[in-house]
Amino acid sequence: MLRVDSQGAVALQPPAMREPAAAADVLDRARSGDREAFRTLYQRHSRQVARQLAFLVPRADLEDVLQDVFIEVFRSLKSFEGKSAFTTWLYRVTVHVAMKARRKTTRSRLDVVEDLPERADEGPSPSDVSLSAERQARVEALLEQLSPKKRAVLVLHDLQGVEAQKIAELVGTNVLTVRTRLFYARKELEALAKADPTLAEFFGGEPR
Amino acid sequence: MSHLSDERVDFVARGEEADGEGAHVEACGECRARVADARGRQKLLAGLAPYTLSEVGFGRVEAKLLAAVDEGEAAPRFPLAWLFAPLLLATVALVVWAPWPAPRPSAPVVIAPVARPAPLAVAPVPLTVLANAGTLHPARAWTCVRTHVTMSWIDAPS
């Protein structure tokens, strides 16, 4: 949006000033079934939703689940009353759809997921900040073995840094349940990782 | 000092120790093991590289979504489950309040008297048998008498 100052200079209006009104307008139009408004909504928030979905769903299912999230958004927009920020509501929808998503059998969409950065060196040690592609795949496989509820709490808390109280609001339960799920999710993940020869090194086991 | 809580174990594993916790972990084998496990898990998760869709993927999802909007597939679904609610209620009401017919009294069970077997009528051993038995070896004679008694028992009317 362009604005003209007192000297006649043209400048871009700061996003923070134009965002709320424009966003509300887009929301209103999308709520009434406007196709273009929905497209705008998708283009604005799809990257953020995809980032939130990482590790909540297997990477092979990311595309399908992202689509499911926005279908659900389109269906439920009328129930969004604006009591919370749209992004908060969207996050809640995202987590719910991710928890309900059933694991797909197909692995054919790996090509559309961005490649991981390959490491040039050999034999990374646990002290390395990032995991090798193989280890990353192993950890993702372990996360998939957790139940959706446990995985959601673990990913939200330990990977996305969401506080327990906020998680409780997102998944519609209480803090105590969140902490319990987190405890068991961590224990399960540790046990699974210890049993995995590729990852046991992280827990003082014999390196592979 | 008691064992560290799960929350504190996580903090200590990250190097955020409160007063006395470090000394406790040094002295307590159980807490030391828990901290080591937590540290391993934290390293594992910290090394994960987040992933997202490629631009091709985002574009494909956008196309599918717009197609779904155009075809009305993304329209709010009619909650079909609500149709089953009255049916369910009616079934429950039927089960709970329906005047079921009283169970028909069953006929009294009559136990048939057990027929007692007729007393065994053993025919007297004829003299000829006894006479023959006297001429036989004692064992053979006893067999003859026993056979005669058995046969007369089988032939007897019940």
Interface residues (C-beta under 8 A of the other chain):
Chain A: G33 R35 F38 R39 Y42 Q43 S46 R47 A50 R51 A54 F55 R59 L62 E63 L66 Q67 F70 I71 F74 R75 S76 K78 R109 V112 V113 E114 L116 P117 P126 S127 D128 V129 S130 L131 R135 Q136 V139 E140 D158 L159 R179 F183 R186 L189 E190 A193 L199 F202 F203 G204
Chain B: D6 A36 D37 A38 G40 R41 Q42 K43 L44 L45 A46 G47 L48 A49 P50 Y51 T52 L53 S54 V56 G57 F58 R60 V61 E62 K64 L65 L66 A68 V69 D70 E73 A74 A75 P76 R77
